[in-house]
């Protein structure tokens, strides 16, 4: 919902290995093994958790709708990323092409 504006911050500063987790306890991995860096965001109780992330170019972010209603994940600029409606259990994946700030919101 438009009232659910949250910031998704990308700030260039990431240690060699940074683990971020969503509210379901999923861990993100990356760095040491040469594989991609990943991060997870849970959509639950009409909010995003975590509400902000620190990422760098190439980070793969997965939003999962764990709530009771459909949601979207849409970049505030309307062009960087825009998910379809995510019903409960569905995911949306975005790979950061650049570092920077990526605020996002739900259009529903």
N, CA, C and O of each residue as an XYZ file, in Angstrom:
432
protein
N       0.836     -1.168      0.000
C       0.000      0.000      0.000
C       0.887      1.240      0.000
O       2.003      1.234      0.519
N       0.350      2.307     -0.602
C       1.154      3.513     -0.681
C       1.556      4.016      0.697
O       2.575      4.690      0.844
N       0.755      3.688      1.706
C       1.098      4.126      3.059
C       2.229      3.302      3.640
O       2.635      3.524      4.781
N       2.742      2.358      2.875
C       3.798      1.472      3.367
C       5.152      1.797      2.734
O       5.965      0.904      2.495
N       5.381      3.065      2.470
C       6.656      3.466      1.898
C       7.781      3.147      2.875
O       7.730      3.533      4.043
N       8.779      2.452      2.395
C       9.955      2.131      3.206
C      11.187      2.324      2.340
O      11.114      2.261      1.113
N      12.277      2.550      2.964
C      13.516      2.729      2.207
C      14.278      1.429      2.107
O      14.403      0.677      3.073
N      14.773      1.189      0.937
C      15.681      0.085      0.679
C      17.007      0.767      0.311
O      17.195      1.216     -0.819
N      17.920      0.834      1.290
C      19.141      1.610      1.116
C      20.275      0.721      0.633
O      20.484     -0.387      1.127
N      20.979      1.230     -0.322
C      22.190      0.563     -0.763
C      23.317      1.558     -0.566
O      23.284      2.624     -1.179
N      24.306      1.266      0.255
C      25.249      2.308      0.644
C      26.710      2.023      0.352
O      27.568      2.699      0.920
N      27.038      1.088     -0.479
C      28.400      0.854     -0.937
C      29.320      0.187      0.090
O      30.385     -0.305     -0.285
N      28.948      0.156      1.356
C      29.870     -0.362      2.364
C      29.415     -1.744      2.782
O      28.438     -1.890      3.517
N      30.126     -2.761      2.313
C      29.778     -4.133      2.680
C      31.067     -4.853      3.052
O      32.051     -4.788      2.315
N      31.067     -5.531      4.176
C      32.224     -6.363      4.501
C      32.338     -7.511      3.507
O      31.436     -7.732      2.700
N      33.419     -8.221      3.565
C      33.633     -9.333      2.652
C      32.472    -10.313      2.693
O      32.061    -10.835      1.657
N      31.952    -10.561      3.859
C      30.787    -11.436      3.982
C      29.803    -10.776      4.914
O      30.117    -10.534      6.080
N      28.604    -10.477      4.415
C      27.577     -9.834      5.221
C      26.354    -10.712      5.194
O      25.809    -10.991      4.126
N      25.917    -11.148      6.348
C      24.715    -11.960      6.441
C      23.569    -11.093      6.913
O      23.649    -10.457      7.964
N      22.500    -11.070      6.131
C      21.280    -10.375      6.481
C      20.188    -11.422      6.581
O      20.240    -12.427      5.873
N      19.219    -11.220      7.423
C      18.151    -12.211      7.513
C      16.802    -11.540      7.472
O      16.647    -10.374      7.834
N      15.820    -12.314      7.017
C      14.457    -11.827      7.037
C      13.782    -12.347      8.291
O      14.396    -13.072      9.074
N      12.539    -11.989      8.488
C      11.849    -12.346      9.717
C      11.651    -13.845      9.877
O      11.350    -14.297     10.982
N      11.806    -14.633      8.818
C      11.661    -16.073      8.930
C      12.981    -16.751      9.260
O      13.027    -17.975      9.383
N      14.046    -15.987      9.403
C      15.321    -16.565      9.784
C      16.169    -17.027      8.611
O      17.215    -17.640      8.826
N      15.762    -16.758      7.394
C      16.577    -17.103      6.240
C      17.812    -16.228      6.227
O      17.719    -15.024      6.465
N      18.960    -16.807      5.955
C      20.190    -16.025      5.933
C      20.595    -15.739      4.509
O      20.369    -16.551      3.612
N      21.180    -14.612      4.308
C      21.774    -14.324      3.020
C      23.238    -14.683      3.096
O      23.846    -14.665      4.166
N      23.792    -15.006      1.952
C      25.180    -15.430      1.921
C      25.891    -14.733      0.795
O      25.275    -14.058     -0.030
N      27.173    -14.900      0.768
C      27.937    -14.358     -0.344
C      29.321    -13.998      0.100
O      29.682    -14.121      1.270
N      30.086    -13.552     -0.858
C      31.422    -13.082     -0.544
C      32.465    -14.135     -0.735
O      32.954    -14.317     -1.850
N      32.833    -14.851      0.327
C      33.986    -15.715      0.371
C      34.095    -16.761     -0.714
O      35.193    -16.973     -1.228
N      33.006    -17.435     -1.094
C      33.085    -18.525     -2.056
C      33.031    -18.088     -3.486
O      33.000    -18.942     -4.372
N      33.017    -16.823     -3.763
C      32.951    -16.357     -5.140
C      31.550    -16.356     -5.702
O      31.343    -15.923     -6.835
N      30.572    -16.833     -4.933
C      29.183    -16.842     -5.381
C      28.552    -15.479     -5.192
O      29.172    -14.556     -4.664
N      27.320    -15.370     -5.627
C      26.641    -14.082     -5.509
C      26.308    -13.754     -4.054
O      26.152    -14.651     -3.225
N      26.205    -12.478     -3.762
C      25.743    -12.012     -2.461
C      24.224    -11.948     -2.548
O      23.678    -11.421     -3.518
N      23.542    -12.480     -1.546
C      22.095    -12.483     -1.547
C      21.558    -11.834     -0.284
O      22.238    -11.793      0.741
N      20.342    -11.332     -0.363
C      19.645    -10.757      0.778
C      18.177    -11.118      0.655
O      17.657    -11.253     -0.453
N      17.509    -11.275      1.786
C      16.094    -11.639      1.801
C      15.284    -10.596      2.549
O      15.718    -10.062      3.570
N      14.095    -10.315      2.021
C      13.159     -9.402      2.673
C      11.827    -10.125      2.787
O      11.338    -10.694      1.810
N      11.241    -10.105      3.976
C       9.938    -10.716      4.205
C       8.868     -9.634      4.223
O       9.035     -8.592      4.856
N       7.766     -9.891      3.520
C       6.610     -8.996      3.578
C       5.634     -9.670      4.532
O       5.091    -10.733      4.233
N       5.417     -9.039      5.685
C       4.599     -9.641      6.732
C       3.935     -8.534      7.535
O       4.562     -7.521      7.841
N       2.671     -8.727      7.873
C       1.932     -7.771      8.691
C       1.990     -6.360      8.107
O       2.197     -5.390      8.836
N       1.807     -6.250      6.789
C       1.744     -4.968      6.087
C       3.035     -4.161      6.173
O       3.003     -2.931      6.120
N       4.180     -4.850      6.307
C       5.466     -4.149      6.325
C       6.548     -5.050      5.741
O       6.353     -6.253      5.566
N       7.691     -4.442      5.444
C       8.845     -5.151      4.930
C       9.836     -5.367      6.070
O      10.071     -4.459      6.867
N      10.420     -6.569      6.154
C      11.398     -6.849      7.207
C      12.567     -7.623      6.614
O      12.349     -8.707      6.073
N      13.790     -7.124      6.688
C      14.132     -5.827      7.272
C      13.664     -4.692      6.366
O      13.474     -4.869      5.163
N      13.487     -3.537      6.971
C      12.979     -2.395      6.209
C      14.078     -1.717      5.411
O      13.783     -0.970      4.479
N      15.342     -1.958      5.753
C      16.463     -1.432      4.980
C      17.544     -2.491      4.877
O      17.690     -3.335      5.762
N      18.285     -2.441      3.812
C      19.406     -3.351      3.572
C      20.594     -2.563      3.065
O      20.434     -1.504      2.459
N      21.768     -3.072      3.310
C      22.976     -2.518      2.721
C      23.436     -3.510      1.666
O      23.703     -4.670      1.982
N      23.530     -3.073      0.427
C      23.899     -3.952     -0.686
C      24.932     -3.277     -1.559
O      25.218     -2.089     -1.414
N      25.485     -4.058     -2.465
C      26.379     -3.505     -3.473
C      25.994     -4.068     -4.830
O      25.125     -4.936     -4.915
N      26.616     -3.595     -5.872
C      26.341     -4.058     -7.219
C      26.405     -5.573     -7.277
O      27.345     -6.183     -6.767
N      25.407     -6.175     -7.895
C      25.365     -7.622     -8.057
C      24.627     -8.358     -6.952
O      24.386     -9.559     -7.075
N      24.261     -7.668     -5.871
C      23.518     -8.324     -4.803
C      22.150     -8.749     -5.320
O      21.457     -7.969     -5.973
N      21.769     -9.977     -5.028
C      20.470    -10.517     -5.424
C      19.547    -10.420     -4.217
O      19.782    -11.057     -3.190
N      18.490     -9.615     -4.350
C      17.540     -9.415     -3.259
C      16.247    -10.150     -3.606
O      15.710     -9.997     -4.703
N      15.755    -10.950     -2.660
C      14.505    -11.683     -2.843
C      13.499    -11.222     -1.805
O      13.748    -11.328     -0.604
N      12.360    -10.711     -2.262
C      11.247    -10.370     -1.383
C      10.287    -11.552     -1.399
O       9.974    -12.073     -2.470
N       9.815    -11.985     -0.231
C       8.845    -13.069     -0.119
C       7.617    -12.556      0.619
O       7.730    -11.973      1.698
N       6.433    -12.778      0.026
C       5.201    -12.357      0.671
C       4.767    -13.419      1.675
O       4.220    -14.456      1.297
N       5.013    -13.155      2.947
C       4.617    -14.054      4.020
C       3.377    -13.548      4.751
O       3.008    -14.083      5.797
N       2.739    -12.527      4.206
C       1.570    -11.934      4.848
C       0.278    -12.585      4.388
O       0.286    -13.640      3.753
N      -0.815    -11.950      4.714
C      -2.125    -12.506      4.399
C      -2.793    -11.911      3.186
O      -3.873    -12.356      2.799
N      -2.169    -10.899      2.564
C      -2.753    -10.255      1.388
C      -1.682    -10.050      0.322
O      -0.486    -10.158      0.595
N      -2.128     -9.754     -0.888
C      -1.214     -9.507     -2.003
C      -0.474     -8.186     -1.805
O      -1.004     -7.252     -1.203
N       0.744     -8.118     -2.314
C       1.574     -6.914     -2.258
C       2.390     -6.819     -3.532
O       2.501     -7.784     -4.288
N       2.964     -5.638     -3.761
C       3.951     -5.458     -4.821
C       5.218     -4.908     -4.191
O       5.226     -4.474     -3.039
N       6.289     -4.936     -4.974
C       7.544     -4.284     -4.604
C       7.895     -3.407     -5.800
O       8.257     -3.909     -6.863
N       7.784     -2.089     -5.617
C       7.953     -1.149     -6.714
C       8.926     -0.048     -6.299
O       8.743      0.600     -5.268
N       9.953      0.154     -7.107
C      10.902      1.239     -6.839
C      10.172      2.571     -6.917
O       9.309      2.764     -7.773
N      10.518      3.482     -6.029
C       9.871      4.792     -6.022
C      10.011      5.517     -7.357
O       9.129      6.285     -7.744
N      11.130      5.273     -8.071
C      11.305      5.941     -9.364
C      10.497      5.271    -10.472
O      10.436      5.782    -11.590
N       9.877      4.128    -10.167
C       9.001      3.450    -11.122
C       9.704      2.691    -12.226
O       9.042      2.055    -13.046
N      11.036      2.739    -12.272
C      11.747      2.086    -13.372
C      12.788      1.057    -12.942
O      13.061      0.118    -13.689
N      13.362      1.208    -11.779
C      14.452      0.309    -11.372
C      13.956     -1.113    -11.190
O      14.608     -2.054    -11.643
N      12.817     -1.290    -10.538
C      12.174     -2.599    -10.426
C      10.706     -2.398    -10.108
O      10.317     -1.403     -9.497
N       9.892     -3.364    -10.536
C       8.453     -3.309    -10.315
C       7.912     -4.728    -10.403
O       7.836     -5.300    -11.490
N       7.540     -5.294     -9.269
C       7.046     -6.662     -9.261
C       5.586     -6.710     -9.701
O       4.866     -5.714     -9.623
N       5.165     -7.877    -10.160
C       3.719     -8.066    -10.328
C       3.113     -8.220     -8.932
O       3.837     -8.227     -7.936
N       1.821     -8.339     -8.865
C       1.157     -8.593     -7.584
C       1.646     -9.932     -7.046
O       1.584    -10.948     -7.738
N       2.131     -9.927     -5.808
C       2.649    -11.143     -5.185
C       1.609    -11.683     -4.220
O       1.353    -11.083     -3.176
N       1.008    -12.817     -4.566
C       0.090    -13.434     -3.621
C       0.907    -14.093     -2.516
O       2.130    -14.193     -2.617
N       0.236    -14.537     -1.473
C       0.918    -15.128     -0.325
C       1.813    -16.282     -0.787
O       1.373    -17.170     -1.518
N       3.072    -16.253     -0.348
C       4.041    -17.290     -0.695
C       4.867    -17.002     -1.930
O       5.876    -17.668     -2.161
N       4.459    -16.014     -2.740
C       5.210    -15.684     -3.948
C       6.417    -14.814     -3.626
O       6.470    -14.150     -2.590
N       7.397    -14.834     -4.549
C       8.626    -14.067     -4.377
C       8.866    -13.159     -5.579
O       8.318    -13.364     -6.662
N       9.700    -12.152     -5.350
C      10.174    -11.267     -6.405
C      11.675    -11.102     -6.200
O      12.133    -10.884     -5.078
N      12.442    -11.208     -7.291
C      13.897    -11.137     -7.206
C      14.399     -9.955     -8.016
O      13.953     -9.718     -9.139
N      15.338     -9.211     -7.428
C      15.965     -8.058     -8.070
C      17.467     -8.166     -7.877
O      17.936     -8.407     -6.764
N      18.230     -7.988     -8.961
C      19.684     -7.951     -8.874
C      20.141     -6.514     -9.052
O      19.870     -5.889    -10.077
N      20.835     -5.994     -8.048
C      21.284     -4.603     -8.073
C      22.325     -4.407     -9.168
O      23.394     -5.018     -9.133
N      22.014     -3.564    -10.130
C      22.926     -3.273    -11.235
C      23.929     -2.191    -10.862
O      24.938     -2.005    -11.543
N      23.647     -1.485     -9.784
C      24.524     -0.411     -9.318
C      24.305     -0.227     -7.824
O      23.300     -0.668     -7.266
N      25.241      0.414     -7.208
C      25.054      0.765     -5.808
C      24.294      2.077     -5.734
O      24.290      2.854     -6.688
N      23.671      2.315     -4.633
C      22.918      3.546     -4.467
C      21.766      3.343     -3.511
O      21.733      2.362     -2.768
N      20.825      4.260     -3.525
C      19.641      4.189     -2.688
C      18.463      3.767     -3.548
O      18.214      4.356     -4.600
N      17.741      2.752     -3.104
C      16.608      2.215     -3.844
C      15.356      2.193     -2.965
O      14.963      1.124     -2.498
N      14.718      3.347     -2.727
C      13.484      3.315     -1.940
C      12.394      2.599     -2.724
O      12.342      2.674     -3.952
N      11.522      1.903     -1.996
C      10.463      1.142     -2.657
C       9.182      1.183     -1.840
O       9.177      1.615     -0.687
N       8.093      0.726     -2.458
C       6.787      0.724     -1.812
C       5.887     -0.319     -2.450
O       6.252     -0.938     -3.450
N       4.727     -0.507     -1.878
C       3.695     -1.396     -2.420
C       2.650     -0.532     -3.132
O       2.231      0.500     -2.610
N       2.238     -0.958     -4.314
C       1.238     -0.194     -5.077
C      -0.193     -0.605     -4.745
O      -1.136      0.064     -5.167
N      -0.366     -1.666     -4.016
C      -1.741     -2.155     -3.739
C      -2.307     -1.429     -2.542
O      -3.442     -1.688     -2.144
